[in-house]
Amino acid sequence: MSVEANKQTAQAFYDLLFNQDDPRMAINRYVGDGYVQHNPSVPDGKEGFVAYFERMAEQFPGKRVHIVRALGEDDYVVLHTHQEWPGDSDWAGMDIFRFEAGKIVEHWDVLQRVVAEPENDNTMFESQ
């Protein structure tokens, strides 16, 4: 699959997962037979992923993920996201996906709270 197709797949996966609150459909549609999760707070494998994100949807109804940019190289896609968690802070996220045959098979992420009073005038989402 092309890098551009993988970028579109990663974005569609996150939209279905977070914005449409359907983790099972997201997994069934966009993830390969095996799924390796590197976030230590999320169980490995498909069923653990679904259970975790079903709980998250219940805890944070209305959560939205806005994709700021998508970058790709070879079998990897990186999404830079702005996540709105009602009742909690907004978050900046960097997610790395590895693909095989057009399907997501591995994931890493790093999250950082968006602070109310930053020490500089730069944003976490715009380039200068």
C-alpha positions as CSV (number, residue, x, y, z in Angstrom):
1,M,0.0,0.0,0.0
2,S,1.1,3.6,-0.6
3,V,2.1,6.0,2.2
4,E,-0.8,8.2,1.2
5,A,-3.3,5.3,1.5
6,N,-1.8,4.4,5.0
7,K,-2.2,8.1,6.1
8,Q,-5.8,8.1,5.1
9,T,-6.4,4.7,6.8
10,A,-4.8,6.0,10.1
11,Q,-7.0,9.1,10.0
12,A,-10.2,7.1,9.2
13,F,-9.3,4.7,12.1
14,Y,-9.1,7.5,14.6
15,D,-12.2,9.2,13.4
16,L,-14.2,6.0,13.7
17,L,-12.6,5.1,17.1
18,F,-12.9,8.5,18.8
19,N,-15.2,10.8,17.0
20,Q,-17.8,8.1,16.1
21,D,-17.2,6.1,19.3
22,D,-17.0,2.7,17.6
23,P,-13.7,1.0,18.7
24,R,-14.9,-2.5,17.6
25,M,-15.7,-1.3,14.1
26,A,-12.4,0.6,13.9
27,I,-10.5,-2.5,14.8
28,N,-12.5,-4.7,12.4
29,R,-12.1,-2.4,9.5
30,Y,-8.6,-1.0,9.8
31,V,-6.4,-3.4,12.0
32,G,-4.6,-6.5,10.7
33,D,-4.8,-10.0,12.2
34,G,-2.3,-9.1,14.9
35,Y,-2.1,-5.9,16.9
36,V,0.8,-4.8,19.1
37,Q,0.1,-2.0,21.6
38,H,3.1,-0.1,23.1
39,N,1.1,2.3,25.3
40,P,1.5,0.6,28.8
41,S,-2.0,1.8,29.9
42,V,-3.8,-0.1,27.1
43,P,-3.9,-3.9,26.9
44,D,-2.2,-5.6,24.0
45,G,-4.2,-7.2,21.2
46,K,-7.6,-6.4,19.7
47,E,-10.0,-7.3,22.4
48,G,-8.0,-5.5,25.1
49,F,-8.0,-2.4,22.9
50,V,-11.7,-2.5,22.3
51,A,-12.5,-3.0,26.0
52,Y,-10.2,0.0,26.9
53,F,-11.7,2.4,24.4
54,E,-15.3,1.3,25.1
55,R,-14.6,2.3,28.8
56,M,-13.0,5.6,27.6
57,A,-16.1,6.4,25.5
58,E,-18.3,5.9,28.6
59,Q,-16.0,8.0,30.8
60,F,-15.5,10.8,28.4
61,P,-18.7,11.1,26.2
62,G,-18.2,13.7,23.5
63,K,-14.4,13.2,23.3
64,R,-13.1,14.5,20.0
65,V,-9.8,14.0,18.2
66,H,-8.8,16.6,15.6
67,I,-6.0,15.5,13.3
68,V,-3.5,18.4,12.9
69,R,-1.2,16.7,10.6
70,A,-0.3,13.2,9.2
71,L,3.2,12.2,8.2
72,G,4.3,9.0,6.6
73,E,7.3,7.1,5.6
74,D,7.6,3.5,4.4
75,D,5.2,1.4,6.5
76,Y,4.8,4.1,9.3
77,V,2.3,6.9,9.8
78,V,2.5,9.6,12.5
79,L,-0.6,11.5,13.5
80,H,-0.3,14.8,15.4
81,T,-3.6,15.3,17.2
82,H,-5.5,17.8,19.3
83,Q,-7.7,15.8,21.7
84,E,-10.6,17.3,23.5
85,W,-11.6,15.4,26.7
86,P,-14.8,16.9,28.2
87,G,-14.4,17.3,32.0
88,D,-10.6,17.0,31.6
89,S,-7.7,18.8,29.9
90,D,-7.2,19.0,26.2
91,W,-4.3,16.9,25.1
92,A,-1.7,17.0,22.3
93,G,-0.9,13.6,20.9
94,M,1.7,12.0,18.7
95,D,0.7,8.5,17.5
96,I,2.8,6.2,15.4
97,F,1.3,3.4,13.5
98,R,3.0,0.6,11.6
99,F,1.2,-1.0,8.7
100,E,1.4,-4.3,6.9
101,A,-0.6,-4.8,3.7
102,G,-2.6,-1.7,4.3
103,K,-3.7,-2.6,7.9
104,I,-2.5,-1.2,11.2
105,V,-0.5,-3.8,13.1
106,E,1.4,-1.8,15.8
107,H,1.0,1.5,17.7
108,W,3.0,3.8,19.9
109,D,1.9,7.1,21.4
110,V,2.9,10.1,23.5
111,L,0.4,12.5,25.1
112,Q,0.9,15.8,26.7
113,R,-1.7,18.1,28.4
114,V,-2.4,21.4,26.8
115,V,-1.6,23.9,29.6
116,A,-3.8,27.0,30.2
117,E,-0.8,29.3,30.7
118,P,2.1,28.3,28.6
119,E,5.6,29.8,29.1
120,N,5.7,30.9,25.5
121,D,3.4,32.2,22.8
122,N,3.8,29.2,20.5
123,T,0.9,26.8,20.2
124,M,1.2,23.0,20.4
125,F,-0.5,22.7,17.0
126,E,0.5,25.5,14.7
127,S,3.8,25.9,12.9
128,Q,5.6,29.2,12.9
